[in-house]
Amino acid sequence: MRSLAHRSHRRNGRRRGFTLVELLVVIAIIGVLVALLLPAIQAAREAARRAQCSNNIRQQMLAVLNFESAKGELPGGMNVHSPLSVQAGFLTADSNWCISILPYLEQQSLSELIDRSQPITTPRNLLAIQTTLETFLCPTDPGPDDYQATAFRTEAEITNVAAVLPARSSYVGMAGVQANNNFWSRPVNILSGADGSIPTAKPITRNEAFALRRGVFPLVVEPAGLNPIELRQITDGTSHTIAVAEYHTTTLMTGQRAPAWGDWRVYTFLSDATDPGKVDQHPFVFGLADFEACSSNIPSTSQRLVVCERTVASLHSGNIVQTGVVDGSVASLSADIDPELWAAAATYDGGELGRDFN
């Protein structure tokens, strides 16, 4: 009896384990919790990335305004000085708006490495602009997987330095709005008269056949009368005018348009996609961070390059693009913004009824 009681006590005192059903229930509960928490974690991470991206734009705009305080004018989007040199049909730039504000981004030493008396395509300058600057990189923007040097310019333009890869950027400056597809790629044409007259800042009207309106970071060729913009010229108001916007892309920008902070194409003309006369193209372009997806919506091969490479886009959630306003603030715009409103915001002296971003 004692032995039987002892065995019974051992059985009753034995620790009971999980059954298979209980284990499966626990796993299912954990899976549900993970499924509930994962979107919240991802949203929190994206919020942090967006905040960092917004801070980058704010730092850029502060540097732009400090530049203006020191120089009495805004930096040029692309600066071309005399003598004008032409390579493969392009004017050769000496610097851009990003290079101009380097001293105001605590990058004085890097700024001094760049020889502004020489084209940015010279070996010395190309060496300098390979430096990665976090201020010009949005954490949400991974960049195209096949990012490569040939995304910047033809070999005819860079001669013996074709292997140099300028550091990437997630941002572009607003050069204005156009409805002619040649001015962006070949600014030499505007000086020769091939693209009409010197760009103005008058408002765009719907179905206008030709429109070329300057933004705050335009092409600057002072010998030709294309001068930098002064704050007093921004009659639309500094709180109504956009200077900087995001441009992210998930695929290679094809050809010569991948943004880089030191490259002379780090500014954008908002071309046919924002021409109010072509509003049918606008929904396919604004905010779409995928060149291939964008170009598949545009029937004309030549217009794919014009429309899909000369807009703004981001990979942020919520279908928004963050922008830097001339007054130094940061505004988030919906990709569904009306094209006329966007065109008004991208120019500085059109007299349109624009949006106050503050």
PLY file of the C-alpha trace (Angstrom):
ply
format ascii 1.0
element vertex 358
property float x
property float y
property float z
element edge 357
property int vertex1
property int vertex2
end_header
0.00 0.00 0.00
2.80 2.33 0.82
4.47 1.66 -2.50
1.19 2.22 -4.38
0.55 5.48 -2.53
4.07 6.60 -3.30
3.62 5.91 -7.03
0.26 7.71 -6.98
1.86 10.71 -5.32
4.61 10.77 -7.94
2.05 10.68 -10.74
-0.03 13.47 -9.20
3.04 15.61 -8.58
4.47 15.18 -12.09
4.63 18.51 -14.06
2.14 18.52 -16.92
3.46 19.75 -20.35
1.73 21.53 -23.25
-0.40 19.50 -25.53
-0.04 19.94 -29.28
-3.33 21.83 -29.45
-2.25 24.24 -26.73
1.07 24.83 -28.46
-0.67 25.61 -31.74
-3.01 28.03 -29.96
-0.05 29.85 -28.39
1.71 30.08 -31.77
-1.47 31.42 -33.36
-1.83 34.07 -30.64
1.78 35.14 -31.11
1.22 35.33 -34.87
-1.83 37.53 -34.40
0.07 39.83 -32.04
2.96 40.12 -34.50
0.52 40.84 -37.33
-1.05 43.58 -35.23
2.23 45.08 -34.07
4.22 44.90 -37.32
2.28 47.63 -39.17
2.58 49.87 -36.13
6.34 49.25 -35.99
6.70 49.89 -39.71
4.61 53.04 -39.43
6.77 54.28 -36.56
9.94 53.62 -38.55
8.56 55.40 -41.61
7.48 58.33 -39.44
11.05 58.57 -38.15
12.43 58.39 -41.70
9.99 61.03 -42.90
10.93 63.28 -39.98
14.62 62.91 -40.87
13.84 63.65 -44.49
11.87 66.73 -43.46
14.79 67.86 -41.31
17.13 67.47 -44.30
14.93 69.77 -46.36
14.71 72.24 -43.49
18.52 72.30 -43.23
18.80 72.85 -46.97
16.34 75.74 -46.88
18.11 77.30 -43.89
21.36 77.10 -45.86
19.66 78.66 -48.89
18.38 81.57 -46.80
21.79 82.04 -45.17
23.32 82.11 -48.66
20.78 84.76 -49.62
21.59 86.83 -46.54
25.28 86.76 -47.43
24.99 87.23 -51.21
21.76 89.17 -51.62
20.39 86.57 -54.04
19.37 82.92 -54.12
21.79 80.34 -55.51
21.38 79.46 -59.16
19.95 76.07 -60.02
22.75 75.58 -62.53
25.47 78.19 -62.96
27.21 78.66 -66.30
29.85 81.38 -66.50
31.77 82.94 -69.33
33.35 81.62 -71.45
30.48 79.32 -72.36
31.64 75.86 -73.34
29.56 73.35 -75.20
30.05 69.61 -74.92
27.83 67.31 -76.97
25.25 70.07 -77.28
25.13 70.88 -73.56
26.31 73.90 -71.67
28.87 72.87 -69.09
27.93 73.95 -65.59
30.38 75.32 -63.05
28.22 74.59 -60.00
24.64 74.12 -58.86
22.45 75.16 -55.94
23.67 72.29 -53.74
27.32 73.18 -54.27
26.58 76.83 -53.57
25.11 76.14 -50.12
27.83 73.72 -48.93
29.51 76.31 -46.65
26.14 76.84 -44.93
25.76 73.10 -44.33
29.04 72.95 -42.37
30.82 71.64 -45.47
33.30 74.48 -45.98
36.27 72.16 -46.58
34.37 70.21 -49.22
33.27 73.45 -50.84
36.88 74.58 -51.10
37.77 71.39 -52.98
35.50 72.40 -55.85
36.96 74.76 -58.43
34.03 76.90 -59.56
36.08 78.46 -62.33
36.04 75.08 -64.06
33.18 72.90 -65.31
31.88 70.37 -62.82
32.96 67.68 -65.31
36.68 68.27 -64.72
38.49 65.43 -62.86
39.15 67.55 -59.74
35.52 68.51 -59.33
34.20 65.05 -60.09
36.50 63.68 -57.40
35.01 66.11 -54.86
31.39 65.35 -55.65
31.81 61.64 -54.95
31.47 62.48 -51.24
28.23 61.15 -49.76
26.33 63.82 -47.80
23.55 62.62 -45.51
21.81 66.00 -45.78
21.03 65.17 -49.40
19.81 61.62 -48.76
16.31 60.77 -47.57
16.29 57.58 -45.43
13.14 56.42 -47.23
14.89 56.60 -50.60
16.98 53.48 -51.26
17.94 54.65 -54.74
17.81 52.53 -57.88
19.42 49.11 -57.59
21.42 49.59 -60.78
22.58 53.11 -59.99
25.68 53.75 -62.10
27.88 56.50 -63.49
26.30 56.38 -66.93
23.10 57.67 -65.36
24.63 61.15 -65.25
25.99 62.09 -68.64
27.22 60.65 -71.88
30.83 59.58 -72.18
31.30 62.38 -74.69
30.57 64.79 -71.86
32.89 63.30 -69.27
35.61 62.05 -71.64
38.16 60.15 -69.55
36.27 60.09 -66.26
33.34 57.89 -67.29
33.84 55.58 -64.30
33.36 58.33 -61.72
30.13 57.97 -59.76
28.89 61.23 -58.17
27.19 60.82 -54.80
23.44 60.40 -55.09
20.78 62.88 -53.96
17.11 62.47 -53.01
16.22 66.10 -53.71
15.88 68.46 -56.65
15.57 72.22 -56.90
12.66 73.89 -58.65
13.82 75.50 -61.89
10.34 76.33 -63.14
7.68 75.00 -65.47
7.83 74.37 -69.18
5.81 72.86 -71.97
8.67 72.59 -74.42
10.70 69.43 -74.06
14.14 70.63 -75.11
15.11 73.39 -72.70
15.88 71.07 -69.80
18.40 68.86 -71.54
20.01 71.48 -73.72
20.03 74.89 -72.02
22.35 76.10 -74.78
19.27 76.14 -77.01
17.57 78.90 -75.08
20.57 81.15 -75.61
20.63 80.44 -79.34
16.89 81.06 -79.62
16.00 77.45 -80.41
13.62 77.31 -77.47
12.03 80.70 -77.87
12.65 83.72 -75.70
14.31 84.12 -72.33
12.09 82.38 -69.74
9.59 84.54 -67.91
7.59 84.08 -64.74
4.12 84.90 -66.03
1.27 82.52 -65.13
0.53 79.42 -67.15
-2.89 79.24 -68.75
-4.67 76.04 -69.62
-3.97 74.73 -73.14
-1.13 77.20 -73.62
0.99 76.04 -76.56
4.33 77.19 -75.14
5.19 77.92 -71.55
8.58 78.51 -69.98
8.38 79.98 -66.51
11.28 80.36 -64.11
11.39 78.92 -60.63
13.64 80.06 -57.80
16.52 77.77 -58.88
16.73 78.40 -62.63
19.55 78.16 -65.12
21.89 81.10 -64.47
23.98 82.49 -67.33
24.75 86.05 -66.29
26.51 87.02 -69.56
23.24 86.18 -71.32
21.03 88.05 -68.86
19.82 84.97 -66.98
20.55 86.10 -63.43
19.97 84.55 -59.99
16.65 85.27 -58.29
16.37 87.80 -55.47
13.78 87.50 -52.71
12.17 90.79 -53.76
11.33 89.19 -57.11
9.19 86.50 -55.47
5.98 88.49 -55.70
3.85 85.37 -55.28
5.15 85.31 -51.70
7.83 83.22 -50.06
5.18 81.15 -48.26
3.52 80.31 -51.60
6.62 79.28 -53.55
8.42 75.93 -53.49
12.21 75.76 -53.85
13.10 72.10 -53.18
11.25 68.80 -53.54
11.97 65.12 -53.14
12.79 62.87 -56.03
13.08 59.16 -55.22
13.12 56.42 -57.81
12.99 52.64 -57.51
14.51 52.10 -60.95
17.41 53.53 -62.90
16.55 56.92 -64.31
17.64 55.86 -67.82
20.22 57.83 -69.67
21.36 60.96 -67.92
18.94 62.09 -65.19
19.75 60.30 -61.91
19.95 63.04 -59.24
23.26 63.71 -57.51
24.03 66.66 -55.27
27.11 67.65 -57.27
25.72 66.95 -60.70
24.42 69.80 -62.81
21.08 68.07 -63.28
20.17 68.16 -59.60
17.41 70.59 -60.39
14.23 69.96 -62.31
12.05 71.68 -64.80
8.49 70.55 -64.24
7.82 70.01 -67.88
4.95 68.56 -69.87
3.63 66.65 -66.87
2.67 69.90 -65.16
1.53 71.77 -68.24
-2.18 72.32 -67.47
-2.92 71.66 -71.11
-1.79 68.07 -70.61
-3.55 67.18 -67.39
-4.17 63.67 -68.68
-0.49 62.90 -68.11
-0.27 64.47 -64.68
-1.80 61.62 -62.61
0.69 59.17 -64.11
3.70 61.20 -63.12
3.48 63.36 -60.02
4.62 61.39 -56.99
5.25 58.16 -58.92
8.66 56.91 -57.77
9.12 54.37 -60.53
10.35 55.48 -63.94
9.34 52.26 -65.66
5.80 52.37 -64.26
5.53 56.01 -65.25
6.83 55.53 -68.78
4.47 52.63 -69.40
1.60 55.14 -69.08
2.98 57.57 -71.66
2.42 56.48 -75.27
5.15 58.57 -76.90
8.69 57.28 -76.40
10.20 60.77 -76.54
7.62 62.12 -74.09
8.40 59.37 -71.58
11.80 60.92 -71.01
10.36 64.43 -70.87
7.51 63.63 -68.51
8.81 60.87 -66.27
12.27 62.27 -65.57
11.26 65.85 -64.86
8.88 65.68 -61.98
9.04 64.98 -58.25
8.24 61.78 -56.38
8.78 59.99 -53.09
8.46 56.57 -51.52
6.83 57.89 -48.35
3.58 56.31 -47.26
0.43 58.33 -47.71
1.11 59.30 -51.33
2.89 62.51 -50.37
5.96 64.43 -51.49
7.82 66.68 -49.05
8.88 70.10 -50.29
10.94 73.02 -49.05
9.15 76.39 -49.19
11.16 79.57 -49.78
10.28 80.92 -46.33
12.18 77.97 -44.83
9.23 75.77 -43.92
8.56 72.21 -45.08
5.26 71.24 -46.71
3.88 67.81 -47.60
1.96 67.77 -50.87
-0.44 65.10 -52.03
0.34 63.38 -55.31
-3.25 64.24 -56.24
-2.52 67.98 -56.19
-4.10 69.98 -59.01
-1.51 70.54 -61.76
-2.27 74.25 -62.02
-1.70 74.67 -58.29
1.57 72.76 -58.55
2.67 74.88 -61.52
1.85 78.02 -59.54
3.86 76.80 -56.56
6.87 75.98 -58.74
7.16 79.54 -60.08
7.72 82.77 -58.19
6.12 85.66 -60.06
3.07 84.36 -61.87
0.44 86.23 -59.91
-1.64 83.08 -59.50
-3.74 82.45 -56.44
-1.38 79.99 -54.81
-1.53 77.93 -51.67
-0.18 79.16 -48.37
1.87 76.20 -47.12
2.04 77.44 -43.53
0 1
1 2
2 3
3 4
4 5
5 6
6 7
7 8
8 9
9 10
10 11
11 12
12 13
13 14
14 15
15 16
16 17
17 18
18 19
19 20
20 21
21 22
22 23
23 24
24 25
25 26
26 27
27 28
28 29
29 30
30 31
31 32
32 33
33 34
34 35
35 36
36 37
37 38
38 39
39 40
40 41
41 42
42 43
43 44
44 45
45 46
46 47
47 48
48 49
49 50
50 51
51 52
52 53
53 54
54 55
55 56
56 57
57 58
58 59
59 60
60 61
61 62
62 63
63 64
64 65
65 66
66 67
67 68
68 69
69 70
70 71
71 72
72 73
73 74
74 75
75 76
76 77
77 78
78 79
79 80
80 81
81 82
82 83
83 84
84 85
85 86
86 87
87 88
88 89
89 90
90 91
91 92
92 93
93 94
94 95
95 96
96 97
97 98
98 99
99 100
100 101
101 102
102 103
103 104
104 105
105 106
106 107
107 108
108 109
109 110
110 111
111 112
112 113
113 114
114 115
115 116
116 117
117 118
118 119
119 120
120 121
121 122
122 123
123 124
124 125
125 126
126 127
127 128
128 129
129 130
130 131
131 132
132 133
133 134
134 135
135 136
136 137
137 138
138 139
139 140
140 141
141 142
142 143
143 144
144 145
145 146
146 147
147 148
148 149
149 150
150 151
151 152
152 153
153 154
154 155
155 156
156 157
157 158
158 159
159 160
160 161
161 162
162 163
163 164
164 165
165 166
166 167
167 168
168 169
169 170
170 171
171 172
172 173
173 174
174 175
175 176
176 177
177 178
178 179
179 180
180 181
181 182
182 183
183 184
184 185
185 186
186 187
187 188
188 189
189 190
190 191
191 192
192 193
193 194
194 195
195 196
196 197
197 198
198 199
199 200
200 201
201 202
202 203
203 204
204 205
205 206
206 207
207 208
208 209
209 210
210 211
211 212
212 213
213 214
214 215
215 216
216 217
217 218
218 219
219 220
220 221
221 222
222 223
223 224
224 225
225 226
226 227
227 228
228 229
229 230
230 231
231 232
232 233
233 234
234 235
235 236
236 237
237 238
238 239
239 240
240 241
241 242
242 243
243 244
244 245
245 246
246 247
247 248
248 249
249 250
250 251
251 252
252 253
253 254
254 255
255 256
256 257
257 258
258 259
259 260
260 261
261 262
262 263
263 264
264 265
265 266
266 267
267 268
268 269
269 270
270 271
271 272
272 273
273 274
274 275
275 276
276 277
277 278
278 279
279 280
280 281
281 282
282 283
283 284
284 285
285 286
286 287
287 288
288 289
289 290
290 291
291 292
292 293
293 294
294 295
295 296
296 297
297 298
298 299
299 300
300 301
301 302
302 303
303 304
304 305
305 306
306 307
307 308
308 309
309 310
310 311
311 312
312 313
313 314
314 315
315 316
316 317
317 318
318 319
319 320
320 321
321 322
322 323
323 324
324 325
325 326
326 327
327 328
328 329
329 330
330 331
331 332
332 333
333 334
334 335
335 336
336 337
337 338
338 339
339 340
340 341
341 342
342 343
343 344
344 345
345 346
346 347
347 348
348 349
349 350
350 351
351 352
352 353
353 354
354 355
355 356
356 357
